[in-house]
């Protein structure tokens, strides 16, 4: 079973949106597990200090390596096969391929950074995999962790009802998904493309593929190069 442990300063944020809709139903039904762990519980002083000023000077604070290492070692000892992931804007971009890999594995231990980041030594010593959800900076890693988990959990068998619909989504076949339509037939003078109501499945499949190519070429030409 996919089991996720979150290390965060704000465990009350979880499960958040992960506890609703089909993801929440899967969580309730035991298709996957989620635990949010308070990083301050692993601090050694009475003030539960988890950060300190950056070496070399500069603004902000940095999460201390000893505290975070203690949390990781307690939650995921060496025998734990789950990857240890740090949500970070400098990380490798999250892809559908990586989401599939994680969905078929035992789960993940996800560290949510705060302040100016995490001491580099614990990243190296605990072999943290840095993952980014985009070229922008958030106040912390919690929302990014939710994005990662939503991308992964929806791929777990049984979480989504219709697996066929997943196969044609954006990025599953290297292209963006084609436009979708539903009733009414006419909306504010715009009609559903005639081919989609023709009943000719061969023509419909061809049209959808052409639309996917056109959208990908216009919006994400980098995907076609790959």
Secondary structure as a PSIPRED ss2 file (coil, helix, strand):
# PSIPRED VFORMAT (PSIPRED V4.0)

   1 X C   1.000  0.000  0.000
   2 X E   0.000  0.000  1.000
   3 X E   0.000  0.000  1.000
   4 X E   0.000  0.000  1.000
   5 X E   0.000  0.000  1.000
   6 X E   0.000  0.000  1.000
   7 X E   0.000  0.000  1.000
   8 X E   0.000  0.000  1.000
   9 X C   1.000  0.000  0.000
  10 X C   1.000  0.000  0.000
  11 X H   0.000  1.000  0.000
  12 X H   0.000  1.000  0.000
  13 X H   0.000  1.000  0.000
  14 X C   1.000  0.000  0.000
  15 X C   1.000  0.000  0.000
  16 X H   0.000  1.000  0.000
  17 X H   0.000  1.000  0.000
  18 X H   0.000  1.000  0.000
  19 X H   0.000  1.000  0.000
  20 X C   1.000  0.000  0.000
  21 X H   0.000  1.000  0.000
  22 X H   0.000  1.000  0.000
  23 X H   0.000  1.000  0.000
  24 X H   0.000  1.000  0.000
  25 X H   0.000  1.000  0.000
  26 X H   0.000  1.000  0.000
  27 X H   0.000  1.000  0.000
  28 X H   0.000  1.000  0.000
  29 X C   1.000  0.000  0.000
  30 X C   1.000  0.000  0.000
  31 X C   1.000  0.000  0.000
  32 X E   0.000  0.000  1.000
  33 X E   0.000  0.000  1.000
  34 X E   0.000  0.000  1.000
  35 X E   0.000  0.000  1.000
  36 X E   0.000  0.000  1.000
  37 X E   0.000  0.000  1.000
  38 X E   0.000  0.000  1.000
  39 X H   0.000  1.000  0.000
  40 X H   0.000  1.000  0.000
  41 X H   0.000  1.000  0.000
  42 X H   0.000  1.000  0.000
  43 X C   1.000  0.000  0.000
  44 X C   1.000  0.000  0.000
  45 X C   1.000  0.000  0.000
  46 X C   1.000  0.000  0.000
  47 X C   1.000  0.000  0.000
  48 X C   1.000  0.000  0.000
  49 X C   1.000  0.000  0.000
  50 X C   1.000  0.000  0.000
  51 X E   0.000  0.000  1.000
  52 X E   0.000  0.000  1.000
  53 X E   0.000  0.000  1.000
  54 X C   1.000  0.000  0.000
  55 X C   1.000  0.000  0.000
  56 X C   1.000  0.000  0.000
  57 X C   1.000  0.000  0.000
  58 X C   1.000  0.000  0.000
  59 X C   1.000  0.000  0.000
  60 X C   1.000  0.000  0.000
  61 X E   0.000  0.000  1.000
  62 X E   0.000  0.000  1.000
  63 X E   0.000  0.000  1.000
  64 X C   1.000  0.000  0.000
  65 X H   0.000  1.000  0.000
  66 X H   0.000  1.000  0.000
  67 X H   0.000  1.000  0.000
  68 X H   0.000  1.000  0.000
  69 X H   0.000  1.000  0.000
  70 X H   0.000  1.000  0.000
  71 X H   0.000  1.000  0.000
  72 X H   0.000  1.000  0.000
  73 X H   0.000  1.000  0.000
  74 X H   0.000  1.000  0.000
  75 X H   0.000  1.000  0.000
  76 X C   1.000  0.000  0.000
  77 X C   1.000  0.000  0.000
  78 X C   1.000  0.000  0.000
  79 X C   1.000  0.000  0.000
  80 X C   1.000  0.000  0.000
  81 X C   1.000  0.000  0.000
  82 X C   1.000  0.000  0.000
  83 X E   0.000  0.000  1.000
  84 X E   0.000  0.000  1.000
  85 X E   0.000  0.000  1.000
  86 X E   0.000  0.000  1.000
  87 X E   0.000  0.000  1.000
  88 X E   0.000  0.000  1.000
  89 X E   0.000  0.000  1.000
  90 X E   0.000  0.000  1.000
  91 X E   0.000  0.000  1.000
  92 X E   0.000  0.000  1.000
  93 X E   0.000  0.000  1.000
  94 X C   1.000  0.000  0.000
  95 X C   1.000  0.000  0.000
  96 X H   0.000  1.000  0.000
  97 X H   0.000  1.000  0.000
  98 X H   0.000  1.000  0.000
  99 X H   0.000  1.000  0.000
 100 X H   0.000  1.000  0.000
 101 X H   0.000  1.000  0.000
 102 X H   0.000  1.000  0.000
 103 X H   0.000  1.000  0.000
 104 X C   1.000  0.000  0.000
 105 X C   1.000  0.000  0.000
 106 X C   1.000  0.000  0.000
 107 X E   0.000  0.000  1.000
 108 X E   0.000  0.000  1.000
 109 X E   0.000  0.000  1.000
 110 X E   0.000  0.000  1.000
 111 X E   0.000  0.000  1.000
 112 X E   0.000  0.000  1.000
 113 X C   1.000  0.000  0.000
 114 X E   0.000  0.000  1.000
 115 X C   1.000  0.000  0.000
 116 X C   1.000  0.000  0.000
 117 X C   1.000  0.000  0.000
 118 X E   0.000  0.000  1.000
 119 X C   1.000  0.000  0.000
 120 X H   0.000  1.000  0.000
 121 X H   0.000  1.000  0.000
 122 X H   0.000  1.000  0.000
 123 X H   0.000  1.000  0.000
 124 X H   0.000  1.000  0.000
 125 X H   0.000  1.000  0.000
 126 X C   1.000  0.000  0.000
 127 X C   1.000  0.000  0.000
 128 X C   1.000  0.000  0.000
 129 X E   0.000  0.000  1.000
 130 X E   0.000  0.000  1.000
 131 X E   0.000  0.000  1.000
 132 X E   0.000  0.000  1.000
 133 X C   1.000  0.000  0.000
 134 X C   1.000  0.000  0.000
 135 X C   1.000  0.000  0.000
 136 X C   1.000  0.000  0.000
 137 X C   1.000  0.000  0.000
 138 X C   1.000  0.000  0.000
 139 X C   1.000  0.000  0.000
 140 X E   0.000  0.000  1.000
 141 X C   1.000  0.000  0.000
 142 X H   0.000  1.000  0.000
 143 X H   0.000  1.000  0.000
 144 X H   0.000  1.000  0.000
 145 X H   0.000  1.000  0.000
 146 X H   0.000  1.000  0.000
 147 X H   0.000  1.000  0.000
 148 X H   0.000  1.000  0.000
 149 X H   0.000  1.000  0.000
 150 X H   0.000  1.000  0.000
 151 X H   0.000  1.000  0.000
 152 X H   0.000  1.000  0.000
 153 X H   0.000  1.000  0.000
 154 X C   1.000  0.000  0.000
 155 X C   1.000  0.000  0.000
 156 X C   1.000  0.000  0.000
 157 X C   1.000  0.000  0.000
 158 X C   1.000  0.000  0.000
 159 X C   1.000  0.000  0.000
 160 X C   1.000  0.000  0.000
 161 X C   1.000  0.000  0.000
 162 X C   1.000  0.000  0.000
 163 X H   0.000  1.000  0.000
 164 X H   0.000  1.000  0.000
 165 X H   0.000  1.000  0.000
 166 X H   0.000  1.000  0.000
 167 X H   0.000  1.000  0.000
 168 X C   1.000  0.000  0.000
 169 X C   1.000  0.000  0.000
 170 X C   1.000  0.000  0.000
 171 X C   1.000  0.000  0.000
 172 X C   1.000  0.000  0.000
 173 X C   1.000  0.000  0.000
 174 X C   1.000  0.000  0.000
 175 X C   1.000  0.000  0.000
 176 X C   1.000  0.000  0.000
 177 X C   1.000  0.000  0.000
 178 X C   1.000  0.000  0.000
 179 X C   1.000  0.000  0.000
 180 X C   1.000  0.000  0.000
 181 X C   1.000  0.000  0.000
 182 X C   1.000  0.000  0.000
 183 X C   1.000  0.000  0.000
 184 X C   1.000  0.000  0.000
 185 X C   1.000  0.000  0.000
 186 X E   0.000  0.000  1.000
 187 X E   0.000  0.000  1.000
 188 X C   1.000  0.000  0.000
 189 X C   1.000  0.000  0.000
 190 X E   0.000  0.000  1.000
 191 X E   0.000  0.000  1.000
 192 X C   1.000  0.000  0.000
 193 X C   1.000  0.000  0.000
 194 X H   0.000  1.000  0.000
 195 X H   0.000  1.000  0.000
 196 X H   0.000  1.000  0.000
 197 X H   0.000  1.000  0.000
 198 X C   1.000  0.000  0.000
 199 X C   1.000  0.000  0.000
 200 X C   1.000  0.000  0.000
 201 X H   0.000  1.000  0.000
 202 X H   0.000  1.000  0.000
 203 X H   0.000  1.000  0.000
 204 X H   0.000  1.000  0.000
 205 X H   0.000  1.000  0.000
 206 X H   0.000  1.000  0.000
 207 X H   0.000  1.000  0.000
 208 X H   0.000  1.000  0.000
 209 X H   0.000  1.000  0.000
 210 X H   0.000  1.000  0.000
 211 X H   0.000  1.000  0.000
 212 X H   0.000  1.000  0.000
 213 X H   0.000  1.000  0.000
 214 X H   0.000  1.000  0.000
 215 X H   0.000  1.000  0.000
 216 X H   0.000  1.000  0.000
 217 X H   0.000  1.000  0.000
 218 X H   0.000  1.000  0.000
 219 X H   0.000  1.000  0.000
 220 X C   1.000  0.000  0.000
 221 X H   0.000  1.000  0.000
 222 X H   0.000  1.000  0.000
 223 X H   0.000  1.000  0.000
 224 X H   0.000  1.000  0.000
 225 X H   0.000  1.000  0.000
 226 X C   1.000  0.000  0.000
